[in-house]
Amino acid sequence: MEVILKTDIKGLGYKNDMVTVKPGHGRNYLIPQGYAVLATASNKRILEENIKQAAHKAEKIKTKAKELAGKIEGVTLEIKAKIGDSGKIFGKVTTLQISDALAEKGIEVDRKKISISSPVTGAGEYTAEVDLHREVKTEVKFSVVAE
């Protein structure tokens, strides 16, 4: 089943992408939630027209994303966490904490665009991936220290 995505969906695609999904996923989740529409001939024509009109706007957004990626690459964040005697942290470091730490540095990034690839188990240096645009991805370094 082919659908046109109306929003970015992690692991599936970005807004205005035409993707093939299993019929149950499309009918029972994507379309009722408003995340996608069926890829009919008329919807495809509407999509093409929208892409033409949004090309200039998309270039501005991509430029802003590149500027933001440049700012993020030069930053090392410090996340404070409670650490036990064995060196392991209590709880976990979340994308919300990374987003808040970036906001303190003057860089606004939505927490949903951040993903931590390796599990954060104790104090040390880690990296998280920030997906700013479909063509602009960067990594932010953060260190976990004891409170």
Phi, psi and omega in degrees: 000127179264134177227159175251122182284137178261346177219166175287130177233117183300131179086351182242310180167186182250170180304140180070012173276145174259117184234157176257125179232166176292144184305320181295320180295319179291309184290321188266342184233300188296310183289313179298327180282350180084015180276342184206163172231156178297144182271070176277171181300317181292321178294327177294319178295318178298318178299314179301317180295318179296321180294320178299315183289331184266002184300315181294316180297322180295324179294321177296317180297319180295320178297317178296321179295321178294320177298315179297321178296322178297321178293318184292322184299330182273005186252138169241123184267155176238115181255125179267135180215155176283126182240132181280180181296330182281352179096357179270151180272152173272130183081214179206162176272127183250168178294334177296319178295321179293318178298317178295320179294323176293322179296325177296331178274359178091017180243113182268117177225132178293136184297336180288344179269000181252137175223136179262119186281315182257146180294138180268108186253336182200190179294146179149188181263136179220167175231151175230146179266136178244120181259095185273329183203164182299335180249357183237108176233146179215169178244144176242133179268138175218148179243139179261125180234159180288144177286000000 
